[in-house]
């Protein structure tokens, strides 16, 4: 049944979402984690043996366990942005070898276990499981497997270890507080280490008179586990810069509201409002859900066509001189917006990221006409009638009349000619 469930989840879902499908992804991965408890994969297995001793006879069945770090949820485009319910999903399973019967020529081997002992009709050749020669067979009553594991989260110079008791583990609050400031290009390393302990409960029967009586003995052995995986993580911080008008005052014929945003998680939506009324909605990306072989779900985004906005991502930048804290950012956005209007206008930019974290930037911008003469605007209105930039006034005057005689002009020409031809 578990395999059927995994195969159903292994495909891709092509439904497109305008909003980040966080609830669907988290619910899917909770279900997938439950299905992965008991999932054994030989390719990832750590192997060992357990020694079963019956007087002078010993047998060492093979034991193995696999622990796989599947993913860190939620994840969008290979970045896990911090949420309050961020969780680590893993898969774990084991395989334990049987206590094999004593070989007998011409007959196949079989497992000396409880099913064999309790079979109806009673098992043939019971002495093939009599390993200590007391005329009573021995068999494995049951196998108990205990996962004694810890998950260690390592971010920058901090680490935190917690017990890993299931295949779904919420990231501890102390680590979440650190991840709130992850740039979006930094790594969170997860290490799972410890032991998987196998306990074979063996019924080493003994004879008393004509009857065999139970005598339960435990044999124990452990397989060490140590697996690691790194995840790119992003936080919640955002930083806004007003690009134009840089002095918050501008010419009314070219009104701009251009803003640069530094973000630690990819944005998916932006809205520009003017005087508390929506002026523009910008869709940055939509989403699909993909699922891998383990059934683990991730969000994959589809960027919209550039229209007054741009996105760049890469190595994190740390604008230390521009903020009180040294917050690094991996995602850079620019939004360019033009509008009409004179006087003071209140403009806002509201953004939302893929982890549904909001941020808002507000500015009051002044738009004015040009003026001349200290009295009139560029449109011919009185400067007192509309917002305008002051200008200096000026006074009219007359030109002085100057007469030059023809003789004076001739003298100037002769002097210029002589200056050119007289040898030096």
C-alpha positions in Angstrom: 0.0 0.0 0.0 2.9 2.4 0.8 4.5 1.7 -2.6 1.1 2.5 -4.3 0.9 5.8 -2.4 4.4 6.8 -3.3 3.8 6.0 -7.0 0.7 8.1 -7.0 2.7 11.0 -5.6 5.7 10.6 -7.9 4.2 12.4 -10.8 4.0 16.1 -11.5 1.0 18.4 -10.9 0.5 20.9 -13.7 -2.2 23.0 -12.1 -1.2 26.6 -12.0 -1.7 28.7 -8.8 -1.8 32.5 -8.7 -1.1 32.3 -4.9 1.7 30.2 -3.4 0.1 26.8 -2.6 1.7 26.6 0.8 -1.2 24.8 2.5 -1.3 22.1 -0.2 2.4 21.6 -0.1 2.6 21.3 3.6 -0.3 18.9 3.8 1.1 16.8 1.0 4.5 16.6 2.7 3.0 15.6 6.0 1.3 12.7 4.3 4.4 11.8 2.4 6.4 11.7 5.6 4.0 9.3 7.2 4.3 7.0 4.1 8.1 7.2 4.3 8.3 5.8 7.9 9.4 2.2 7.1 10.6 3.0 3.6 13.9 1.0 3.1 16.2 1.8 0.2 19.2 -0.5 -0.2 21.2 2.2 -2.1 21.3 4.3 1.0 21.6 1.5 3.6 24.2 1.1 6.3 25.0 -2.6 7.0 26.0 -4.7 9.9 25.4 -8.1 11.6 23.9 -9.4 14.8 25.3 -12.4 16.5 22.9 -15.0 17.9 24.5 -17.5 20.2 23.2 -20.9 21.3 25.8 -22.6 23.5 28.6 -23.4 21.1 26.6 -22.5 18.0 26.5 -19.0 16.6 24.8 -17.5 13.6 25.1 -13.8 12.4 22.2 -12.6 10.3 22.7 -9.4 8.3 21.0 -6.2 9.5 20.8 -2.9 7.6 19.1 0.5 7.9 18.6 3.4 5.5 17.9 7.0 6.6 17.4 9.6 3.8 17.0 13.3 4.1 14.2 14.0 1.6 13.6 17.7 1.8 13.1 21.0 3.8 9.6 22.3 3.3 8.3 24.7 2.1 10.5 25.1 -1.0 10.2 27.3 -4.0 12.7 27.2 -6.9 15.2 25.4 -4.7 15.0 28.0 -1.9 13.3 27.1 1.4 11.9 30.3 2.7 11.4 30.5 6.5 7.9 29.8 7.8 6.7 29.1 11.4 5.9 25.5 10.4 9.0 24.8 8.3 9.8 21.1 8.6 12.4 18.5 7.7 11.1 15.4 5.9 13.1 12.2 6.0 12.7 8.5 5.1 13.7 5.6 7.2 13.5 1.9 7.0 15.4 -1.3 7.8 16.0 -4.9 6.8 16.7 -7.7 9.2 18.0 -11.1 8.1 16.4 -14.3 9.5 17.7 -17.0 11.8 18.2 -19.7 9.1 17.6 -23.4 9.8 20.5 -25.9 10.0 21.2 -27.2 6.5 20.0 -30.7 5.6 20.9 -32.4 2.3 18.1 -32.3 -0.3 16.0 -29.9 1.6 15.8 -26.1 1.3 16.6 -23.8 4.1 13.9 -21.8 5.9 13.6 -19.2 8.6 13.3 -20.3 12.2 10.7 -17.7 13.3 7.4 -17.5 15.1 5.4 -18.0 11.9 7.3 -21.2 11.3 6.9 -22.3 15.0 3.2 -21.6 15.1 2.3 -23.1 11.7 -0.5 -25.6 11.4 0.1 -28.4 10.9 3.2 -28.3 13.1 6.5 -27.8 11.2 8.3 -30.7 9.9 11.8 -31.5 10.9 11.7 -29.2 14.0 15.2 -30.3 15.0 16.6 -28.3 12.1 16.0 -25.3 14.4 17.5 -27.0 17.4 20.8 -25.1 17.6 21.9 -26.1 21.1 21.1 -29.8 20.8 18.6 -30.0 23.7 15.8 -31.5 21.5 13.9 -28.2 21.6 13.8 -25.8 18.6 14.8 -22.2 18.9 13.2 -19.4 16.9 13.1 -15.6 16.6 9.9 -14.5 18.3 10.0 -11.0 17.1 12.4 -8.2 16.0 12.4 -4.8 17.5 14.0 -1.9 15.8 14.7 1.4 17.6 15.9 4.6 15.8 18.1 6.5 18.2 18.8 9.5 16.0 19.5 13.3 16.4 19.0 16.0 13.7 21.6 18.8 13.9 20.8 22.1 12.1 23.9 24.1 11.2 23.5 27.7 10.0 26.5 30.1 9.8 28.3 29.6 13.1 25.4 28.2 15.1 24.2 24.7 15.5 21.3 23.1 17.3 20.6 19.3 17.8 17.2 17.8 18.6 16.0 14.2 18.8 14.6 12.8 15.5 11.7 10.6 16.5 9.7 10.5 13.3 10.1 11.2 9.6 8.7 14.8 9.9 10.4 17.2 12.2 9.6 20.9 12.6 12.6 23.1 12.7 13.2 24.2 16.3 12.1 27.8 17.1 15.6 28.9 18.1 16.9 27.9 14.6 13.9 29.6 13.0 14.8 32.9 14.6 18.2 32.6 13.0 16.7 31.7 9.6 14.6 34.9 9.6 17.7 36.7 8.5 18.9 34.1 5.9 19.9 35.8 2.6 18.2 33.5 0.2 21.6 32.2 -1.1 23.0 30.7 2.2 23.0 27.1 3.3 21.3 25.4 6.2 23.1 22.1 6.7 21.2 19.2 8.3 23.0 16.2 9.7 21.2 13.1 11.0 23.4 10.9 13.1 23.0 8.1 15.7 22.3 4.4 15.7 19.6 2.1 14.6 19.4 -0.7 17.2 18.1 -4.1 16.3 16.8 -6.4 19.1 16.1 -10.0 18.3 13.9 -11.6 20.8 14.7 -15.3 20.6 12.8 -18.1 22.3 15.6 -20.4 23.3 13.4 -23.2 24.5 14.6 -25.8 27.0 13.3 -29.3 27.8 11.8 -30.3 31.1 10.7 -33.9 31.1 9.0 -34.5 27.8 8.0 -30.9 27.1 9.7 -27.8 25.8 9.3 -24.6 27.6 9.8 -21.0 26.5 13.0 -19.1 27.5 13.1 -15.6 25.9 16.6 -14.1 25.3 17.4 -10.7 23.7 20.3 -10.2 21.3 21.2 -6.6 20.4 23.3 -4.9 17.7 23.4 -1.4 16.2 24.0 0.1 12.8 25.6 3.6 12.9 23.9 6.4 10.8 25.5 9.6 9.6 23.9 11.5 6.7 24.0 15.2 5.7 22.4 17.5 3.2 22.6 21.3 2.6 19.5 23.4 1.7 19.4 27.0 0.4 17.4 29.1 2.8 15.8 32.5 2.8 14.5 34.8 5.5 11.8 37.5 5.8 13.8 40.7 5.7 13.2 43.4 3.0 14.8 46.7 2.4 13.4 49.6 0.2 15.2 52.4 -1.6 13.5 55.3 -3.4 15.3 55.7 -6.7 13.2 58.5 -8.3 12.5 61.2 -7.3 15.5 60.9 -5.0 14.6 64.3 -3.3 10.9 63.4 -3.1 10.1 66.4 -5.4 9.6 66.3 -9.1 8.4 68.0 -12.3 4.7 67.2 -12.8 5.2 66.3 -16.5 7.4 63.4 -15.5 6.1 62.0 -12.2 8.0 58.9 -11.1 7.7 56.4 -8.2 10.7 54.1 -8.8 11.7 51.8 -6.0 14.4 49.2 -5.5 13.7 46.3 -3.1 16.2 43.9 -1.5 14.5 40.7 -0.4 15.6 37.4 1.2 12.8 35.4 -0.4 11.4 35.6 -4.0 8.5 38.0 -4.4 5.4 36.9 -6.3 3.1 39.9 -6.2 3.3 43.7 -5.9 0.7 46.5 -5.6 1.1 50.2 -6.0 -1.5 52.5 -4.4 -1.9 56.2 -4.7 -3.7 58.2 -2.0 -5.1 54.9 -0.6 -6.5 53.8 -4.0 -5.1 50.9 -5.9 -3.2 52.2 -8.9 -1.5 49.1 -10.2 -1.2 45.3 -9.6 1.9 43.4 -10.7 2.1 39.6 -10.9 5.7 38.6 -10.6 5.3 34.8 -10.7 2.7 32.0 -10.6 3.2 28.5 -9.2 3.1 24.9 -10.0 3.5 21.9 -7.6 6.0 19.2 -8.4 6.6 15.9 -6.6 9.7 13.7 -6.6 9.9 10.0 -6.3 9.4 10.1 -2.5 6.2 12.1 -2.9 7.9 15.2 -1.5 6.2 18.4 -2.9 7.9 21.6 -3.9 6.7 24.8 -5.6 8.1 25.8 -9.0 7.4 29.3 -10.2 6.8 30.8 -13.6 7.9 34.4 -14.0 5.6 36.9 -15.7 6.8 39.0 -18.6 8.8 42.1 -17.5 6.5 45.1 -17.4 7.8 47.9 -15.2 9.7 45.5 -12.9 12.8 43.4 -12.9 14.3 40.7 -10.7 17.9 39.7 -10.2 19.3 37.1 -7.9 22.8 35.9 -7.1 25.4 36.3 -4.4 24.0 38.1 -1.4 24.7 41.7 -0.9 25.0 43.4 2.6 24.1 47.1 2.4 25.8 47.8 5.8 25.9 51.6 5.6 22.2 51.8 4.7 20.6 50.0 7.6 21.1 49.4 11.3 21.7 45.7 11.0 24.0 43.7 8.7 21.2 41.9 6.8 22.3 40.1 3.6 19.9 39.9 0.6 20.0 37.6 -2.5 17.1 39.0 -4.5 17.0 42.5 -6.0 13.8 44.0 -7.6 13.1 47.3 -9.3 9.7 48.7 -9.8 9.1 51.7 -12.1 5.8 53.6 -12.0 4.6 56.8 -13.6 1.5 58.8 -12.7 -0.3 62.1 -13.2 -1.0 64.7 -10.6 0.1 67.9 -9.0 0.9 68.7 -5.3 1.5 66.1 -2.6 0.5 62.5 -3.3 0.9 59.5 -1.0 2.2 56.5 -2.8 2.7 53.0 -1.4 4.4 49.8 -2.7 3.1 46.6 -1.1 5.0 43.3 -1.8 4.4 39.7 -0.9 6.9 36.9 -1.1 6.5 33.2 -1.8 6.3 32.4 2.0 3.3 34.9 2.2 5.3 37.5 4.1 4.2 41.1 3.5 6.1 44.4 3.5 5.0 47.9 2.6 6.9 51.1 1.7 5.2 54.5 1.8 6.3 57.9 0.5 4.8 61.4 0.2 6.0 63.0 -3.1 5.6 66.6 -4.3 4.9 67.4 -7.9 5.2 71.0 -9.1 5.2 73.1 -12.3 8.1 75.3 -13.4 7.6 79.0 -13.2 9.3 82.2 -14.5 9.3 85.8 -13.5 8.3 84.8 -10.0 4.7 85.2 -10.9 3.7 82.8 -13.7 3.8 79.0 -14.2 4.9 77.3 -17.4 1.2 77.0 -18.4 0.6 80.7 -17.9 -1.3 80.4 -14.6 -0.5 82.5 -11.5 2.0 80.7 -9.3 -0.4 81.0 -6.4 -3.1 79.0 -8.2 -1.1 75.7 -8.5 1.9 74.0 -6.9 5.0 75.4 -8.7 8.7 75.9 -8.2 9.5 79.5 -7.3 11.7 81.5 -9.7 13.5 84.9 -9.5 11.7 87.9 -10.9 13.4 90.2 -13.5 13.0 93.9 -14.7 12.9 95.2 -18.3 15.6 97.7 -19.5 16.7 99.6 -22.6 19.8 99.2 -24.8 22.4 102.1 -25.0 22.6 103.6 -28.5 26.2 103.6 -29.8 27.3 105.2 -33.2 30.6 104.2 -34.9 31.9 106.4 -37.8 33.2 105.0 -41.1 36.7 106.5 -40.5 37.1 104.5 -37.3 36.1 101.3 -39.0 38.7 101.9 -41.8 41.5 102.6 -39.3 40.8 99.3 -37.5 41.0 97.4 -40.9 44.3 99.0 -41.8 45.8 98.2 -38.5 44.7 94.6 -38.8 46.3 94.4 -42.3 49.6 95.8 -41.2 49.7 93.4 -38.2 49.4 90.5 -40.7 52.0 91.6 -43.3 54.8 93.4 -41.4 57.7 91.0 -40.9 58.5 90.0 -37.3 
